Amino acid sequence: MKAIILAAGRGTRMRSNTQKVMHPILGKPLLQYVTQACQEAGIADITLVVPTDSDDIRSTLPGLNYVTQPQQLGTGHATQGAALQVSYDDDVLILAGDMPLVTPDFVRELISFYKANGETCVVAGDHMPSDTNTKWANASIYMFKGNLLIHGLTKLTNNSQGEYCLTQVPNILHEAGHMIYAYKSKLDASTFTDINTQAQLAEATKHMRERINMRHMENGVRIHDPATTYIDDTVDIAQDVIIYPGCILEGACVIQEGAIIGPYTHMRDTVVGKATTIRQSVLNGAKIGQNTEVGPFAYLRPNAVIGNKCRIGNFVEVKNANLDDGVKMAHLSYIGDADVGRDVNYGCGAITANYDGKKKHRTTIADGAFIGCNANLVAPVEIGERALVTAGSTITEAVPAECMSFGRARQVNKEGRAKR
């Protein structure tokens, strides 16, 4: 079994510099959904027909066969190039690369229908209900026996626009006395949506969002408002996770059992541990342990690693830092390029001054240390175990274990000066 996916169209109506089949829908380009539908249906031999400037496609989808269509002369012309790799006894599925809603189940059903009807030529149709009857339209998905496909392609003629259309091939075969079958799918017409405009892309995104959210809900995830929840197809969510309205989960997110994702949280490539709660925060490339609370309005940047039973409060930012279990950062603080031990209390307004204008430097805070409000830890610097940095201090040298450190100017009061 072979598949040919036509993906060379320029998509001029998209009004975009991005190639049409590379426009993303919930974490994957259009073309990737189509290739995965074929692969999950058991087709390993896949040929993509692509334009000459196809580096993005090839790098995103390696390991496939590629044929270049230098001139856009229609679907028949595109298939002619790919058919050079087809043998007479091959079974060939042909579909468009801009149909991301086609499912593996549909591909399997089409293949079964093709095999049950003599393995000649099958044209897939989708139904278009009306008030009076059901109309059927060509879904632009075909199955051919290799010899019939090759014969039909050799007989193609161009139309008034100079294009060679694949839709002619079934007619050519029918006129030559071969049986042509129509597979009338009962799937919703949205399954066969092809993307030619930004409006159609948005409509397909809506259908894909509904499909993804339904899959998670069937697996035991509670989504309060699926209509306002956007989850990439690449996200992994365990059962008993609760997701509130307005959330956006992108990339390689993993959300473990019992976590709560509060309203209007935006996450990308982030791991959330069991029974952890995230409230109205932005997380990008972070890893969070179990039974931890984050937010509201926290910002966890790449390589922020948060341990178990931590508290990351409002308007806290963490970047490229490791926070061990039990760390408390209640509010209005910054930790960047740091290693923070267990049970550290990090006060309001405290920061690691990690950048000297040329290089980044790390701060180390040992277990049980207490960092007072508005402290400035000027990296590179080390704070020892159970040390106490007093509020308002600027620390530029190492603080030994169990030491109290002051790094602020002495207060001076001038009596009556304010009145004058």
Backbone torsions as a table, in degrees:
resi	resn	phi	psi	omega
1	MET	NA	129.5	177.8
2	LYS	-122.9	154.4	174.8
3	ALA	-126.5	138.3	171.9
4	ILE	-116.5	123.1	-179.8
5	ILE	-113.7	121.4	-177.1
6	LEU	-86.9	112.6	-171.8
7	ALA	-136.5	28.2	-176.7
8	ALA	-99.4	-2.7	-177.3
9	GLY	-63.9	140.0	-177.3
10	ARG	-76.1	-29.7	180.0
11	GLY	66.8	48.2	-176.0
12	THR	-61.6	-29.2	-179.5
13	ARG	-73.7	-10.3	174.8
14	MET	-72.0	-20.2	-178.0
15	ARG	52.9	54.3	-174.7
16	SER	-147.8	150.3	174.1
17	ASN	-79.9	-11.8	177.1
18	THR	-79.8	133.6	176.9
19	GLN	-59.0	141.6	-170.3
20	LYS	-54.7	-48.4	-174.4
21	VAL	-72.9	-6.5	179.0
22	MET	-100.6	3.4	173.9
23	HIS	-66.9	135.4	-174.6
24	PRO	-86.2	146.5	167.8
25	ILE	-129.9	110.3	174.4
26	LEU	47.2	57.4	168.7
27	GLY	96.0	-9.4	-179.3
28	LYS	-139.9	147.3	172.9
29	PRO	-69.4	156.7	-179.3
30	LEU	-48.8	-47.3	-173.7
31	LEU	-63.6	-33.4	-179.0
32	GLN	-65.1	-37.9	176.5
33	TYR	-60.1	-40.3	-177.5
34	VAL	-68.9	-45.8	-179.6
35	THR	-64.2	-38.0	179.4
36	GLN	-69.0	-33.6	175.9
37	ALA	-60.8	-40.9	178.2
38	CYS	-68.0	-45.9	-178.1
39	GLN	-62.9	-43.2	-179.3
40	GLU	-70.0	-19.6	175.4
41	ALA	-85.8	-0.1	174.8
42	GLY	100.7	11.5	179.6
43	ILE	-97.9	115.4	-178.3
44	ALA	-97.3	-27.9	-176.9
45	ASP	-91.9	98.1	-174.9
46	ILE	-122.2	130.2	176.2
47	THR	-115.2	128.0	176.7
48	LEU	-103.6	129.3	173.5
49	VAL	-94.8	118.0	-169.9
50	VAL	-129.1	162.5	175.5
51	PRO	-74.9	174.8	-178.7
52	THR	-64.8	-37.5	179.7
53	ASP	-91.7	75.1	-171.2
54	SER	-118.6	23.6	-177.2
55	ASP	-59.3	-40.9	-179.7
56	ASP	-61.8	-42.3	180.0
57	ILE	-64.3	-46.8	-176.6
58	ARG	-65.0	-37.6	-179.4
59	SER	-74.7	-30.5	179.1
60	THR	-76.5	-33.7	-176.2
61	LEU	-125.6	72.7	179.3
62	PRO	-75.2	165.2	174.1
63	GLY	83.4	6.1	177.8
64	LEU	-107.2	167.9	175.4
65	ASN	-86.1	141.9	-177.9
66	TYR	-127.6	138.0	172.7
67	VAL	-128.6	132.3	-178.2
68	THR	-93.4	133.9	173.3
69	GLN	-108.4	96.6	-174.1
70	PRO	-68.0	-31.4	177.6
71	GLN	-117.7	138.0	-179.3
72	GLN	-87.6	87.7	-176.3
73	LEU	-113.9	29.7	173.1
74	GLY	102.5	166.9	-176.3
75	THR	-67.1	-33.2	177.7
76	GLY	-66.8	-42.2	178.2
77	HIS	-63.3	-41.3	178.0
78	ALA	-62.4	-40.2	-179.3
79	THR	-69.8	-32.7	178.9
80	GLN	-57.6	-41.3	179.5
81	GLY	-64.9	-43.0	-179.7
82	ALA	-71.3	-28.3	-176.4
83	ALA	-69.0	-12.1	175.8
84	LEU	-63.6	-19.4	178.7
85	GLN	-97.9	8.7	-177.5
86	VAL	-101.7	133.7	174.6
87	SER	-95.4	162.2	-176.1
88	TYR	-59.7	-35.0	-175.5
89	ASP	-95.4	9.3	177.7
90	ASP	-73.7	150.4	167.0
91	ASP	-100.7	127.1	-169.8
92	VAL	-125.7	124.5	171.8
93	LEU	-98.7	132.7	178.1
94	ILE	-124.8	128.8	177.3
95	LEU	-150.8	168.2	-175.4
96	ALA	-91.1	148.4	-179.1
97	GLY	-80.5	-1.7	-179.1
98	ASP	-109.7	29.6	179.8
99	MET	-120.5	72.6	-171.1
100	PRO	-70.3	-14.7	-175.9
101	LEU	-90.3	-1.7	174.2
102	VAL	-66.0	134.0	-172.8
103	THR	-106.1	157.9	173.6
104	PRO	-58.9	-36.6	179.0
105	ASP	-61.6	-41.9	178.0
106	PHE	-62.4	-43.6	-179.6
107	VAL	-61.0	-43.1	178.5
108	ARG	-61.8	-42.6	179.6
109	GLU	-64.1	-40.6	179.5
110	LEU	-64.2	-42.7	178.5
111	ILE	-62.1	-43.1	179.3
112	SER	-61.8	-42.7	178.7
113	PHE	-63.2	-42.6	179.2
114	TYR	-59.8	-46.4	-178.4
115	LYS	-67.9	-31.9	-178.9
116	ALA	-76.8	-11.6	-175.7
117	ASN	-121.2	39.7	168.3
118	GLY	85.6	1.8	176.3
119	GLU	52.7	55.8	178.2
120	THR	-112.2	-85.3	179.4
121	CYS	-145.3	130.0	177.4
122	VAL	-127.2	132.8	173.3
123	VAL	-111.3	124.2	178.5
124	ALA	-80.2	136.8	177.2
125	GLY	-122.1	149.7	173.6
126	ASP	-118.3	146.1	-174.6
127	HIS	-87.7	143.7	179.5
128	MET	-123.8	87.1	-175.2
129	PRO	-60.5	142.5	174.0
130	SER	-131.3	-177.1	-178.0
131	ASP	-68.8	-27.5	-172.6
132	THR	-106.3	-37.3	-178.0
133	ASN	-156.1	-176.3	178.1
134	THR	-106.8	120.8	177.6
135	LYS	-97.3	145.8	-179.5
136	TRP	-114.4	138.5	-179.2
137	ALA	-124.7	151.6	175.5
138	ASN	-66.5	121.0	-178.7
139	ALA	-84.2	2.0	-179.8
140	SER	62.6	34.6	174.5
141	ILE	-128.0	130.0	-171.9
142	TYR	-134.9	156.7	166.4
143	MET	-131.3	134.5	-178.2
144	PHE	-134.1	148.5	160.8
145	LYS	-74.1	141.5	-172.0
146	GLY	-54.8	-44.3	-178.1
147	ASN	-64.1	-36.6	179.1
148	LEU	-71.0	-39.6	177.5
149	LEU	-61.4	-46.9	-178.8
150	ILE	-62.0	-43.2	178.9
151	HIS	-61.9	-46.5	-178.0
152	GLY	-63.8	-38.0	-179.4
153	LEU	-66.8	-31.5	179.0
154	THR	-70.6	-18.5	-176.9
155	LYS	-99.3	2.7	-176.9
156	LEU	-65.1	144.1	170.6
157	THR	-123.9	154.0	-177.8
158	ASN	-83.7	155.6	179.9
159	ASN	-92.8	-169.5	-176.4
160	SER	-65.1	-21.3	176.4
161	GLN	-90.6	3.8	179.9
162	GLY	79.5	16.6	-176.9
163	GLU	-104.4	150.4	175.7
164	TYR	-106.9	115.9	-170.6
165	CYS	-104.2	134.6	179.1
166	LEU	-64.4	-25.7	180.0
167	THR	-60.1	-20.2	179.3
168	GLN	-72.5	-27.1	-170.6
169	VAL	-60.7	-47.3	177.1
170	PRO	-57.6	-37.6	178.3
171	ASN	-65.3	-40.8	178.9
172	ILE	-61.6	-43.6	-179.6
173	LEU	-67.7	-38.2	178.9
174	HIS	-63.4	-42.5	179.4
175	GLU	-66.2	-24.7	178.1
176	ALA	-86.1	3.0	174.8
177	GLY	95.3	10.1	179.8
178	HIS	-90.3	149.0	178.5
179	MET	-76.1	131.6	177.0
180	ILE	-117.9	129.8	-177.5
181	TYR	-114.5	145.2	174.4
182	ALA	-107.7	125.1	175.3
183	TYR	-97.2	109.7	-175.6
184	LYS	-94.1	98.8	-177.0
185	SER	-73.3	144.0	176.4
186	LYS	-94.3	3.3	178.6
187	LEU	-67.7	157.4	177.6
188	ASP	-59.0	144.8	-176.9
189	ALA	-58.9	-24.3	180.0
190	SER	-61.7	-25.3	-179.9
191	THR	-57.4	-29.9	-173.4
192	PHE	-104.6	19.8	179.0
193	THR	-66.7	127.2	171.1
194	ASP	-102.4	149.8	-170.9
195	ILE	-103.9	116.1	176.9
196	ASN	-127.0	-14.5	-178.5
197	THR	-136.8	164.3	176.7
198	GLN	-63.3	-33.4	178.2
199	ALA	-65.1	-41.1	177.4
200	GLN	-67.9	-33.1	175.7
201	LEU	-63.5	-42.8	178.1
202	ALA	-64.8	-40.0	178.8
203	GLU	-64.7	-42.4	178.2
204	ALA	-65.2	-36.5	177.0
205	THR	-61.7	-39.9	177.7
206	LYS	-59.7	-47.5	-179.0
207	HIS	-66.1	-39.5	179.7
208	MET	-67.2	-38.6	177.0
209	ARG	-60.1	-44.8	179.2
210	GLU	-61.9	-41.1	-178.6
211	ARG	-65.8	-45.4	-179.1
212	ILE	-65.9	-46.4	-179.4
213	ASN	-62.4	-39.4	178.3
214	MET	-63.4	-40.0	178.5
215	ARG	-60.5	-43.3	179.4
216	HIS	-67.8	-40.4	179.5
217	MET	-64.8	-37.9	176.8
218	GLU	-65.2	-22.5	178.3
219	ASN	-93.5	8.8	173.4
220	GLY	99.5	14.6	176.5
221	VAL	-92.8	134.9	177.2
222	ARG	-95.9	114.7	177.8
223	ILE	-112.0	110.9	-173.5
224	HIS	-61.6	-41.1	-177.3
225	ASP	-140.7	89.1	-177.8
226	PRO	-57.4	-27.7	-176.9
227	ALA	-67.8	-22.1	-179.0
228	THR	-115.6	15.3	-178.0
229	THR	-114.6	122.6	-177.1
230	TYR	-114.5	115.3	-176.9
231	ILE	-123.9	122.3	177.7
232	ASP	-64.0	152.8	179.3
233	ASP	-66.5	-12.0	-178.1
234	THR	-93.1	0.0	-175.2
235	VAL	-87.0	139.0	179.7
236	ASP	-111.3	120.0	-176.7
237	ILE	-127.7	129.2	179.8
238	ALA	-82.6	169.1	178.5
239	GLN	-68.5	159.2	178.5
240	ASP	65.3	14.7	168.1
241	VAL	-78.4	141.7	177.9
242	ILE	-114.6	128.7	-179.5
243	ILE	-122.4	122.1	-178.3
244	TYR	-88.7	169.0	-174.7
245	PRO	-61.4	152.1	171.9
246	GLY	82.6	9.7	-176.2
247	CYS	-84.9	146.5	175.4
248	ILE	-126.7	117.5	-178.1
249	LEU	-118.6	115.6	-170.7
250	GLU	-123.2	157.3	171.2
251	GLY	69.6	-143.3	-173.6
252	ALA	-93.5	50.1	177.0
253	CYS	-72.2	142.6	172.4
254	VAL	-128.7	121.6	-178.8
255	ILE	-119.4	117.8	-172.5
256	GLN	-87.7	169.5	-169.6
257	GLU	-54.3	132.7	173.4
258	GLY	80.6	2.4	177.8
259	ALA	-70.5	154.2	177.9
260	ILE	-121.1	122.9	178.9
261	ILE	-107.8	106.3	-173.7
262	GLY	-71.9	169.8	-173.2
263	PRO	-59.8	142.9	173.6
264	TYR	60.7	32.8	172.3
265	THR	-86.8	137.7	178.9
266	HIS	-119.2	116.5	-176.2
267	MET	-125.0	141.8	173.1
268	ARG	-139.8	132.6	174.2
269	ASP	48.6	45.3	-174.1
270	THR	-122.8	142.1	175.6
271	VAL	-105.0	127.8	178.6
272	VAL	-117.4	123.4	-175.6
273	GLY	-76.0	173.8	-178.3
274	LYS	-59.7	138.2	173.2
275	ALA	58.6	22.4	175.1
276	THR	-89.2	145.8	-179.0
277	THR	-116.0	129.4	176.0
278	ILE	-115.7	128.5	-179.0
279	ARG	-121.8	115.3	170.2
280	GLN	42.2	60.1	-174.8
281	SER	-133.9	167.8	177.1
282	VAL	-115.6	124.0	-176.7
283	LEU	-130.6	126.1	-176.6
284	ASN	-135.9	109.6	177.8
285	GLY	69.4	30.5	-178.2
286	ALA	-102.1	163.3	174.6
287	LYS	-134.0	122.1	-172.5
288	ILE	-122.2	135.3	-177.6
289	GLY	-77.7	-160.3	-175.5
290	GLN	-91.6	150.9	174.3
291	ASN	54.9	35.8	179.1
292	THR	-106.5	151.5	176.9
293	GLU	-116.4	132.3	179.5
294	VAL	-128.6	130.2	175.5
295	GLY	93.5	-175.7	9.2
296	PRO	-76.8	157.8	172.6
297	PHE	64.3	35.7	172.4
298	ALA	-88.6	158.9	179.3
299	TYR	-132.5	106.8	178.1
300	LEU	-105.7	117.2	-174.6
301	ARG	-97.8	176.9	-175.5
302	PRO	-52.9	139.5	179.1
303	ASN	65.8	25.2	168.2
304	ALA	-84.2	115.1	-178.0
305	VAL	-114.6	113.7	-175.1
306	ILE	-111.2	133.7	-176.2
307	GLY	-80.1	-162.6	-179.9
308	ASN	-84.7	150.5	174.8
309	LYS	53.0	40.4	175.7
310	CYS	-96.9	164.3	175.9
311	ARG	-131.4	110.5	177.9
312	ILE	-111.8	107.7	-168.0
313	GLY	-91.5	-157.9	-173.3
314	ASN	-73.3	138.4	177.9
315	PHE	56.2	40.5	172.9
316	VAL	-103.6	137.7	177.5
317	GLU	-122.8	132.0	178.4
318	VAL	-130.0	132.8	-178.9
319	LYS	-142.2	129.7	174.6
320	ASN	49.0	49.4	-176.1
321	ALA	-139.8	148.9	178.0
322	ASN	-110.6	117.7	179.1
323	LEU	-111.5	118.2	-177.4
324	ASP	-75.0	178.2	-175.8
325	ASP	-58.8	143.1	171.9
326	GLY	79.6	9.3	179.1
327	VAL	-71.3	138.8	178.2
328	LYS	-118.8	118.7	171.9
329	MET	-127.1	92.5	-166.8
330	ALA	-72.9	-38.9	-174.9
331	HIS	-171.4	150.1	167.0
332	LEU	55.2	45.7	-176.8
333	SER	-132.2	161.7	178.8
334	TYR	-134.5	130.1	170.8
335	ILE	-127.9	117.1	177.0
336	GLY	-131.4	138.0	178.8
337	ASP	53.6	63.0	-174.6
338	ALA	-146.2	158.4	172.5
339	ASP	-123.9	116.7	-171.7
340	VAL	-117.2	128.1	-175.9
341	GLY	-77.9	-173.9	-177.0
342	ARG	-69.1	144.9	169.5
343	ASP	56.9	30.7	174.5
344	VAL	-78.7	136.8	172.4
345	ASN	-103.8	122.0	-173.9
346	TYR	-117.2	112.3	-166.9
347	GLY	-75.0	168.2	-179.9
348	CYS	-59.2	130.4	175.7
349	GLY	79.7	-1.7	179.1
350	ALA	-74.4	145.7	-179.1
351	ILE	-140.4	157.0	164.0
352	THR	-98.2	121.0	176.7
353	ALA	-86.4	88.3	-167.3
354	ASN	-94.0	-8.7	-172.8
355	TYR	-122.0	125.0	-178.3
356	ASP	-98.3	10.5	-178.4
357	GLY	102.3	-18.8	178.2
358	LYS	-128.6	-41.5	-175.8
359	LYS	-131.0	156.5	172.3
360	LYS	-92.6	143.4	179.6
361	HIS	-130.3	153.6	-175.8
362	ARG	-99.8	150.8	173.9
363	THR	-113.7	139.4	176.7
364	THR	-119.2	125.6	177.8
365	ILE	-121.4	118.3	-173.8
366	ALA	-80.9	171.1	-176.5
367	ASP	-53.3	138.1	170.9
368	GLY	74.3	6.0	179.8
369	ALA	-70.8	155.4	179.1
370	PHE	-123.1	117.6	-179.5
371	ILE	-106.3	114.9	-175.5
372	GLY	-71.4	168.7	-178.1
373	CYS	-59.9	142.6	174.5
374	ASN	58.4	28.3	174.5
375	ALA	-82.1	143.6	176.1
376	ASN	-113.2	114.8	178.7
377	LEU	-100.7	104.9	-172.4
378	VAL	-87.4	108.6	-176.3
379	ALA	-75.7	151.8	0.0
380	PRO	-80.6	134.3	-178.9
381	VAL	-154.8	152.3	179.7
382	GLU	-124.0	136.4	176.1
383	ILE	-113.4	123.3	-173.2
384	GLY	-76.6	173.5	-179.4
385	GLU	-59.8	135.6	176.1
386	ARG	54.8	21.2	174.7
387	ALA	-74.1	157.3	179.6
388	LEU	-124.5	119.0	174.4
389	VAL	-100.7	119.1	-173.6
390	THR	-72.8	156.9	-177.7
391	ALA	-57.5	140.5	175.7
392	GLY	77.4	6.2	-177.3
393	SER	-83.3	146.9	169.3
394	THR	-110.3	115.7	-172.3
395	ILE	-106.8	121.2	-179.5
396	THR	-118.4	-8.2	-179.9
397	GLU	-126.4	160.0	-178.6
398	ALA	-58.4	141.8	176.8
399	VAL	-109.6	118.6	-177.9
400	PRO	-65.6	166.0	177.9
401	ALA	-60.1	141.3	175.9
402	GLU	56.9	25.5	178.4
403	CYS	-101.7	143.2	169.9
404	MET	-96.1	127.4	-175.2
405	SER	-118.6	129.5	174.3
406	PHE	-110.6	133.6	177.8
407	GLY	-141.4	54.5	-176.1
408	ARG	-141.1	159.0	179.2
409	ALA	-69.4	149.7	178.5
410	ARG	-71.0	136.7	179.1
411	GLN	-71.7	135.0	176.4
412	VAL	-125.6	126.5	177.6
413	ASN	-104.0	130.4	177.8
414	LYS	-112.0	102.4	-176.4
415	GLU	-59.5	131.2	174.8
416	GLY	76.6	-7.1	-175.7
417	ARG	-65.5	-36.9	-178.5
418	ALA	-63.6	-38.5	-179.3
419	LYS	-65.0	-42.1	179.1
420	ARG	-65.6	NA	NA
